[in-house]
């Protein structure tokens, strides 16, 4: 089932160009997003849940390592964000959560697709990528 979901996500990504966290340098979360606190910060269980979601939904465009090199993002403009970049490392957890929630084409809004907890789990996993690749 996971493989089927990945294929469907990949096709959707190619057709709509909407399933990618964008590298658009001008995309900045509002200052108020910085006050949002990750309820799962440093929670290994939440990071593991986030990793499962990431592998199913995000890796197709962002790459398995989160470095923005997934095959589904090749034709997208702007390119998928590199979660290991200094730019992402400098963003608050709240800003990442806000971006997942609201989207900015080609990045979709995940407000209606993922619960708040699921989006925070993804943020927690993204932060674990940074720590594991430092």
C-alpha positions in Angstrom: 0.0 0.0 0.0 2.8 2.4 0.8 4.4 1.9 -2.7 1.0 2.6 -4.3 0.7 5.8 -2.2 4.2 6.9 -3.3 3.3 6.3 -6.9 0.0 8.2 -6.6 1.8 11.1 -4.8 4.5 11.2 -7.4 2.0 11.4 -10.3 0.0 14.0 -8.4 3.2 16.0 -7.8 4.2 15.9 -11.5 0.7 16.8 -12.7 -0.1 19.6 -10.2 3.3 20.7 -9.0 1.8 21.1 -5.5 3.4 18.6 -3.2 6.7 20.2 -2.3 8.1 22.5 0.4 9.5 25.3 -1.8 13.0 26.7 -1.8 11.4 30.1 -2.8 13.7 32.5 -1.0 11.0 35.1 -0.8 8.6 32.7 1.1 8.8 33.9 4.7 6.4 32.9 7.4 4.9 35.8 9.4 6.6 36.8 12.5 3.7 35.4 14.6 4.6 31.9 13.4 7.8 32.1 15.4 5.8 32.0 18.6 4.2 28.6 17.8 5.8 26.0 20.0 6.4 22.4 18.8 4.7 20.1 21.4 6.9 17.2 20.2 10.3 18.9 20.1 13.0 16.3 20.7 10.4 13.5 21.0 11.9 10.4 19.4 8.5 8.8 19.0 7.1 11.8 17.2 10.2 11.9 15.0 9.6 8.2 14.1 6.0 9.0 13.2 7.1 12.0 11.2 9.7 9.9 9.4 7.0 7.4 8.2 4.9 10.3 6.9 7.9 11.9 5.3 8.9 8.7 3.5 5.3 8.3 2.2 4.5 11.9 1.3 7.5 14.1 1.1 10.6 12.1 0.0 9.3 11.8 -3.5 10.1 15.5 -4.0 12.4 16.3 -1.1 14.6 13.2 -1.3 15.0 10.4 1.2 17.7 12.5 3.0 15.6 15.7 2.9 18.1 17.4 0.8 15.7 18.5 -1.9 16.9 16.0 -4.5 13.8 13.8 -4.9 12.9 12.8 -8.5 9.4 14.3 -8.2 10.9 17.7 -7.8 13.1 17.8 -10.9 10.6 19.8 -13.0 9.3 22.0 -10.2 10.1 25.7 -9.9 11.1 26.7 -7.4 12.8 23.4 -6.5 12.0 21.5 -3.3 13.5 22.9 -0.1 16.7 21.3 1.2 15.9 20.7 4.9 19.6 20.4 5.6 20.3 23.9 4.4 21.3 26.7 6.8 18.2 28.6 5.7 15.9 25.9 7.0 18.0 25.4 10.1 17.6 29.1 10.9 13.8 28.9 10.7 11.8 28.4 13.8 9.7 25.2 14.2 6.7 27.4 14.1 7.7 28.9 10.7 8.1 25.3 9.3 4.7 24.3 10.8 3.1 27.5 9.3 4.5 26.8 5.9 3.2 23.2 5.9 -0.1 24.5 7.1 -0.6 27.3 4.5 1.5 26.2 1.5 2.9 28.3 -1.3 2.9 26.9 -4.8 4.3 24.5 -5.7 4.1 23.6 -2.0 0.5 22.5 -1.1 -1.3 23.4 2.0 -1.5 20.4 4.3 -4.0 22.0 6.7 -6.8 19.8 5.5 -4.7 16.7 4.7 -2.7 16.3 8.0 -3.7 17.0 11.6 -1.8 19.6 13.7 -0.1 16.8 15.5 1.0 15.1 12.2 2.5 18.4 10.9 4.3 18.9 14.2 5.6 15.3 13.9 7.0 16.2 10.4 8.7 19.3 11.8 10.2 17.1 14.6 11.5 14.6 12.0 12.9 17.5 9.8 14.8 18.7 12.9 16.2 15.2 13.5 17.5 15.2 9.9 19.5 18.3 10.7 21.0 16.7 13.8 21.8 13.4 12.0 23.5 15.2 9.1 25.4 17.9 10.9 
